[in-house]
Amino acid sequence: MKKEKEQAKRQHDKGEIFVKIMAGILAILMVAGTGATLIYVLIG
């Protein structure tokens, strides 16, 4: 019974880490897109 709970917790931790990584990647893409747009507007 304890092993099952421990395993479920470990899977939950993996999911949480995955969500944080994805959120970080999306945030970087948003910042990069905004920066690219600003550069394009300033040059153009």
C-alpha positions as CSV (number, residue, x, y, z in Angstrom):
1,M,0.0,0.0,0.0
2,K,2.8,2.4,0.9
3,K,4.7,1.6,-2.3
4,E,1.6,2.4,-4.4
5,K,1.2,5.8,-2.7
6,E,5.0,6.5,-3.1
7,Q,4.8,5.6,-6.8
8,A,1.8,7.8,-7.4
9,K,3.6,10.7,-5.6
10,R,6.7,10.1,-7.8
11,Q,4.5,10.2,-11.0
12,H,2.8,13.4,-9.7
13,D,6.3,15.0,-9.2
14,K,7.4,14.1,-12.7
15,G,4.2,15.7,-14.1
16,E,4.8,18.8,-12.0
17,I,8.3,19.1,-13.3
18,F,7.2,18.6,-16.9
19,V,4.5,21.3,-16.5
20,K,7.1,23.7,-15.1
21,I,9.5,23.0,-18.0
22,M,6.8,23.5,-20.6
23,A,5.7,26.8,-18.9
24,G,9.4,28.0,-19.0
25,I,9.7,27.1,-22.7
26,L,6.5,28.9,-23.5
27,A,7.6,32.0,-21.5
28,I,10.9,32.1,-23.4
29,L,9.0,31.8,-26.7
30,M,6.7,34.7,-25.8
31,V,9.6,36.9,-24.8
32,A,11.6,36.0,-27.9
33,G,8.5,36.7,-30.1
34,T,8.0,40.1,-28.5
35,G,11.7,40.9,-28.9
36,A,11.7,39.9,-32.5
37,T,8.6,41.9,-33.2
38,L,10.1,45.0,-31.5
39,I,13.4,44.6,-33.5
40,Y,11.4,44.2,-36.8
41,V,9.3,47.3,-36.1
42,L,12.4,49.4,-35.1
43,I,14.4,48.3,-38.2
44,G,11.5,48.4,-40.6
